[in-house]
């Protein structure tokens, strides 16, 4: 059987297995489907230039899938607080912390909100292990890229990404009640106005 036909047959018969494998490693179903489609399109295109027979096509495709997932991790930017919002929070119109911190108006309410958030962030950062705190501060506040940090201290980029993620998750958990209180107060003030 022609290699392209074997690949198409594999896609039809094992699509769900590949999709499940990818879905366990990425955030969304859409991203998993995009990766699967990209991989099969690339594998089909590459099949025209293959000169030796491929003994295990499924293994070949799984290797391509794994490599594509790794590529997607490398290309992803680090999560920010607003990236961590749940779909329900987005649908309910909750603002992100960055909108409150970045609010340039100088009313007493926004000044107090900004100060309260900043103090809570600093308190949350103080609770983190030094490695996580350092990565978070350098990336979020100083704008240092993960590649620059990796070159500077010899730590793998994936390790730095993991440290940043743990820091963001900790801060999100630490600031959740404050976030909900601010949004409730914000909603009440807009209704009253």
C-alpha positions in Angstrom: 0.0 0.0 0.0 1.2 3.5 -0.8 2.7 5.4 2.2 0.3 8.3 1.8 -2.7 5.9 1.8 -1.3 4.1 4.9 -1.1 7.5 6.7 -4.6 8.5 5.7 -5.8 5.1 6.9 -4.0 5.5 10.2 -5.6 9.0 10.6 -9.1 7.5 10.1 -8.6 4.5 12.4 -6.5 6.0 15.2 -7.5 9.6 15.2 -9.2 9.4 18.6 -6.2 7.7 20.1 -3.8 10.4 18.8 -6.2 13.2 19.9 -6.5 11.7 23.4 -2.7 11.6 23.7 -2.4 15.2 22.6 -5.3 16.4 24.7 -3.7 15.1 27.9 -0.7 17.4 27.2 -2.3 20.7 26.0 -4.8 23.1 27.4 -7.7 23.0 25.0 -9.5 20.6 22.7 -9.1 23.1 19.9 -5.3 23.2 20.4 -5.2 19.4 20.4 -7.2 19.2 17.1 -4.9 21.9 15.5 -1.8 19.9 16.5 -3.2 16.7 15.2 -4.2 18.3 11.9 -0.8 20.0 11.5 1.1 16.8 12.2 -0.9 14.7 9.7 -0.6 17.4 7.1 3.2 17.6 7.7 3.6 13.8 7.8 1.6 13.4 4.5 3.8 16.1 2.9 7.0 14.4 4.2 5.8 11.0 3.0 6.5 12.0 -0.6 10.2 12.4 0.1 10.6 9.2 2.2 13.0 6.9 0.4 13.2 3.9 2.7 10.2 2.0 3.9 8.9 2.9 7.3 8.5 -0.2 9.5 6.1 1.3 12.1 4.0 4.2 10.7 2.1 4.7 13.9 5.4 5.1 15.9 6.7 7.5 13.3 3.5 9.6 13.6 3.6 9.5 17.4 7.1 10.8 17.3 6.0 13.7 15.1 3.0 14.4 17.5 5.3 14.4 20.5 7.7 16.8 18.7 4.9 19.1 17.8 3.6 19.2 21.4 7.1 20.1 22.6 7.3 22.8 19.9 4.0 24.2 21.1 5.3 24.4 24.7 8.4 26.2 23.5 6.4 28.8 21.6 3.9 29.5 24.4 4.4 32.7 26.3 4.3 32.6 30.1 0.9 32.8 31.8 -0.2 36.1 33.3 -2.9 36.7 35.8 -5.5 37.4 33.1 -4.5 34.2 31.3 -5.5 32.3 34.5 -9.1 33.6 34.5 -11.7 30.9 34.1 -14.1 31.0 31.2 -16.9 31.8 33.7 -15.0 34.8 35.0 -14.5 36.1 31.5 -18.2 35.5 30.7 -19.3 37.2 33.9 -17.2 40.2 32.9 -14.7 40.1 35.7 -11.7 42.4 35.1 -8.2 41.1 35.6 -5.9 42.3 38.3 -3.8 44.0 35.6 -6.8 46.3 34.8 -7.0 47.4 38.4 -3.2 47.8 38.8 -2.9 49.5 35.4 -5.8 51.9 36.1 -4.2 55.4 35.8 -7.0 57.3 37.4 -6.1 58.7 40.8 -9.4 58.6 42.7 -9.1 57.5 46.4 -10.9 54.2 45.6 -8.5 53.2 42.8 -5.5 54.3 44.8 -6.6 52.1 47.7 -7.4 49.2 45.4 -4.0 49.5 43.7 -2.2 49.7 47.1 -4.2 46.7 48.5 -3.5 44.5 45.4 0.2 45.5 45.4 0.5 44.6 49.1 -1.2 41.3 48.6 1.0 40.5 45.6 4.2 41.3 47.6 2.9 39.2 50.6 2.2 36.3 48.2 5.6 36.6 46.6 7.3 36.6 50.1 5.7 33.1 50.7 7.2 31.6 47.6 10.5 29.6 47.4 13.3 31.9 46.3 13.7 30.3 42.9 10.0 30.8 42.0 9.9 34.3 43.4 13.1 35.3 41.4 11.7 33.9 38.1 8.3 35.6 38.6 9.9 39.0 39.5 12.4 38.9 36.7 9.8 38.0 34.1 6.8 40.0 35.2 8.4 43.1 36.7 11.8 43.3 35.0 10.8 42.0 31.6 13.6 39.4 31.5 12.8 36.6 29.0 13.1 32.9 30.0 15.9 32.5 27.4 17.9 35.3 29.0 17.4 33.9 32.5 18.4 30.4 31.2 21.6 31.8 29.6 22.4 33.8 32.7 22.1 31.1 35.3 22.3 27.8 33.3 18.8 26.6 34.3 16.7 24.9 31.7 13.9 27.0 30.2 11.3 24.4 31.0 12.4 24.5 34.7 12.0 28.3 34.7 8.6 28.0 33.1 7.5 25.6 35.7 8.7 27.8 38.5 6.8 30.8 37.0 3.7 28.7 36.7 3.9 27.6 40.3 4.3 31.2 41.4 1.3 32.3 39.3 -0.8 29.5 40.7 0.2 30.4 44.3 -0.5 34.1 43.7 -3.8 33.3 42.1 -4.9 31.2 45.0 -3.6 33.7 47.5 -5.4 36.6 45.8 -8.7 34.9 44.9 -10.7 36.3 47.8 -9.4 39.8 47.2 -10.1 39.5 43.5 -13.7 38.5 44.2 -14.2 41.3 46.7 -12.8 43.9 44.3 -15.1 42.7 41.6 -18.1 42.7 43.9 -17.4 46.3 45.0 -16.8 47.3 41.4 -20.1 45.8 40.3 -21.9 47.5 43.1 -20.4 50.9 42.3 -21.3 50.6 38.6 -24.8 49.6 39.5 -25.2 52.5 41.9 -23.8 55.0 39.4 
